[in-house]
Amino acid sequence: DRGQIFEYRFGSNANVKIEFSGFGGAWEKSLQIALVPPGAKIGSYGDRWQRMVPPWGGSSEHPSGPAFLSKDLGNVQAGDYDLLVATDIHRLSPPIEVLRLPVTIGGYDLEIPIDLPPLYQIEVLQSAQWPFTIATPEGSPIDVFFDEGETTVTLPTGSYHFSVGTVQKT
């Protein structure tokens, strides 16, 4: 077709590295991050979640106090994104979103201070080993089943709704 018009667009990209300082506490067990299109709902890009497990993993060879953690996300297409930070309370998907920051990725380095909220271990006492549901502050339900001997779940600051069958507690 002689009337065909071709349009070429050359997009730019940048290497993205996320750095957390003062990293420690309960966050050491489970930290997840993702770059998603602005406003995307959590979990809709599940394959993009990157689990960040510190290399020290509680070993005595590494410092136990606040530390520095770095994660290289590799080469990312330039554009506007939301940087999501989440915690995986019980190795479940989707994780609970605790922080969302708008970021623009282009031909320059960004330094974004990230202040992680505290996490709390909540002891769930139940008369039998039944799966239960936790509704997050955003209303997303997460089904939890404890392994034998487990009684605690780690949650970020917020108000949650626990339920097992007809039994409910906030």
C-alpha positions in Angstrom: 0.0 0.0 0.0 1.7 3.2 -1.2 -0.4 5.3 1.1 0.8 3.4 4.2 2.3 5.7 6.9 4.9 4.4 9.3 5.4 6.1 12.6 8.5 5.4 14.7 8.7 6.3 18.3 12.0 5.9 20.2 11.4 5.6 23.9 14.0 6.1 26.5 14.7 4.0 29.5 16.7 4.2 32.7 18.3 1.8 35.2 16.3 1.8 38.4 17.7 1.0 41.8 15.7 1.3 45.0 17.6 1.9 48.3 16.2 1.7 51.8 18.2 3.0 54.7 17.6 2.3 58.4 16.1 -1.0 57.3 15.4 -3.4 60.1 12.9 -4.9 62.5 10.0 -7.0 61.3 10.5 -5.7 57.7 13.5 -7.9 57.4 11.2 -10.9 57.0 9.1 -9.7 54.1 9.4 -6.7 51.9 7.9 -6.5 48.4 8.1 -3.7 45.8 6.7 -3.1 42.4 6.6 -0.4 39.7 3.1 -0.3 38.2 1.2 2.1 36.0 -0.3 5.1 38.0 -3.4 4.1 39.9 -3.1 0.3 39.1 -4.7 -1.8 41.8 -2.5 -3.9 43.9 -2.3 -7.5 42.7 -3.2 -6.7 39.1 0.5 -6.8 38.2 1.4 -9.7 40.5 4.1 -11.0 38.3 6.0 -7.7 38.8 6.2 -8.0 42.5 9.8 -8.4 43.6 10.5 -10.0 46.9 13.3 -8.3 48.8 14.9 -10.6 51.3 18.0 -9.2 52.9 21.2 -11.1 52.2 22.0 -11.4 55.9 18.7 -13.3 56.7 19.3 -13.1 60.4 22.8 -14.5 60.3 25.1 -13.6 63.1 27.8 -12.6 60.6 25.8 -9.4 59.7 24.7 -6.5 61.8 21.4 -6.8 63.6 20.7 -3.1 63.9 19.3 -0.8 61.2 20.9 -1.6 57.9 21.0 -0.5 54.3 19.2 -2.5 51.6 19.4 -2.1 47.8 17.5 -3.7 45.0 18.3 -3.2 41.4 15.1 -3.4 39.2 17.1 -3.3 36.0 16.3 -1.3 32.9 12.8 0.3 33.0 11.0 2.1 30.2 10.8 5.9 30.9 7.4 7.1 32.1 5.2 7.7 35.1 4.8 4.9 37.6 3.6 4.2 41.1 6.2 2.7 43.4 4.4 0.3 45.7 5.9 -1.1 48.9 4.1 -4.0 50.5 4.4 -6.7 53.1 3.6 -10.3 52.6 1.9 -11.2 55.9 1.9 -14.9 55.4 3.6 -15.6 52.1 0.3 -14.7 50.4 -0.7 -13.0 47.2 -1.5 -10.2 46.9 0.6 -8.6 49.6 -0.7 -5.7 51.7 0.1 -2.3 50.2 1.6 0.0 52.9 3.1 2.8 50.7 2.5 4.2 47.3 4.7 6.9 45.8 4.3 8.5 42.3 7.7 8.4 40.4 8.8 9.5 37.0 11.5 7.5 35.4 13.7 9.3 32.8 17.3 9.9 32.0 18.4 10.8 35.5 18.8 9.2 38.8 16.1 9.7 41.5 16.6 9.7 45.3 13.4 8.9 47.1 13.3 8.7 50.9 11.2 5.8 51.9 9.8 5.8 55.5 8.4 2.3 56.2 5.5 2.2 58.7 5.9 -0.1 61.8 4.8 -3.7 61.6 3.2 -5.5 64.5 3.0 -9.2 65.3 -0.6 -10.0 66.1 -1.4 -13.2 68.0 -4.5 -14.9 66.7 -6.1 -17.2 69.3 -8.5 -19.7 68.0 -10.0 -22.9 69.3 -9.1 -25.0 66.2 -6.9 -24.8 63.2 -9.4 -23.1 60.9 -8.5 -20.8 58.0 -9.7 -17.3 58.6 -10.0 -14.1 56.6 -8.4 -10.7 57.2 -10.0 -7.8 55.4 -7.4 -5.0 54.9 -8.1 -1.3 55.5 -8.8 -1.0 51.7 -11.4 -3.9 52.0 -9.3 -6.6 50.2 -9.9 -10.0 51.8 -6.9 -12.3 52.5 -7.4 -15.9 53.4 -4.9 -17.1 56.0 -4.2 -20.7 57.2 -1.7 -21.2 59.9 0.7 -24.1 59.8 0.8 -26.3 62.9 2.0 -24.4 65.9 1.7 -20.9 64.3 -0.3 -18.3 66.0 1.0 -14.9 64.9 0.5 -12.8 61.8 2.5 -9.6 61.0 0.5 -6.6 59.9 1.3 -2.9 59.2 -0.5 -0.2 61.2 -4.2 -0.1 60.3 -7.6 -1.4 61.2 -8.4 -4.9 60.1 -11.5 -7.1 60.1 -10.9 -10.8 61.1 -13.5 -13.4 60.4 -14.0 -17.1 60.6 -17.5 -18.2 59.4 -20.0 -16.1 61.3 -17.4 -15.0 64.0 -16.1 -11.5 63.3 -13.7 -9.1 65.1 -12.2 -5.8 64.1 
